Amino acid sequence: MGIWLQREEKIAVVLLLMALSSLAVAYWAFGTSGSDDEISLSGSIVSIRETRTGGHLIITLDSTPMQIFLPARVAERVRGSLSPGDRIEVRGRISEYMGRSEIEVRRPSDITKL
């Protein structure tokens, strides 16, 4: 006992499979996952400010419009060792906060003074 499809139905099934495979390839190639959005850049520190709550730091560099976000666990390890005018290299993950992209530093070793 088998299922017999008409010519038009076979074409529809093939087109559906092609569309699904195209979507799968596009998701695999262009999909976002947290660890794939890493960036590394360098520049001079324009400003360093502490957030109102949580003990986090926000660094602004002259080389990018994106803020550099240091969570409290990272900020406590680098606080006092960085100041405006220092040239640094930063490695982090691109994230979004309140509709704006920022670079989130995960470890103190991701910040290097140049």
N, C-alpha and C positions, 0 to 999 in steps of 0.2 A: 504494500500500500504506500503510495508516494503522493507528494503534492505536485501537481502540474500547474505551472505558471504560464500565462499567456506572454507573448513577446513584449508587450508594453509593461507588464508587471515585472518581468526580468530586468528590463531597462531601468525601471524605477528602483528596484533593489540594488542594482549596480551603482546607480547614481547616489543613492542613500549611503552605501558603504564608502564610496569615494569622498562624499562630504564629511562623514564621520572621521575617516582617516586623515583628511586635511585638517580638521579641527584638532585632532589629537597631536599631529605634528606641529601645528602652530602653538598649541599650549605648551608642548615640550620645549620648543625653540624659544618662545617669547614669554612664557609664563614667568611670574616673579616668585621667587622664594627668598626668604630673608638673607641667606648667606651668599646669594649670587650678586647682591647689590653693593659690593664692597668698592671703596674708592680710596685712593691715596693721593694726597696733594701736599704742597708746601707753600709757605708764605710767611709774612711778618704779622705778628699779632697787633691788631688795631685796638682791641678792647677785650677785657675779661670782666665778666660780671656774674655775681651769684644770683641764682633764682630766688624768688620771694619765699619759697618753701622747699624743703627737701635737701638743701645743701648742695644742689647741682651747680655746675658752672657752664656758662655760655661764652665761647670764644669767637671773636670775629677776626677773620684774616683779610689781608689786603688783596688776596688772589682769588677770592670766591665770594659771591653774594650769600651763599649758604652759611648758616650758623654751625658751629661745632659744639655739640652737646656732650658734656661729661657728666655721667651719672654720679651720684654722691660717692659711691665706692671707688670710682676712679678719681674724682675731684679731691678727695681727702688725701690721696697719695701724691698728687702733683701740685696741690695748692701751695703757693709760696715759691715754687721753683720756676714759675713762668711769669713774665711781665710784658706789658706792651712794648713793642719794638723787637722782642725776641723773634728770631727766625726759627720756625719749626716745621717738621714734617708730621702729618697726621694720617692715620689709617683708620677707617671706620666703615660703618654700614649706613647706607642712605635710608632714612626713615622720614616720616611725615608727621608734623606736629601742627595742629590748628591750620591745616591747609598749606603749610609751607614745608619745603624739603629742608632737611638738616642732616648733618653727618654725626652719627652717634658713635662715640669712641667706647670700645668695650673693655680695654685693658690699659693700664698705665704705660705699658711697653709700646702701645700704638702711637705714642707721642714722643718724638725725638727732637731734641734741640740741635739745630744745625750751626 
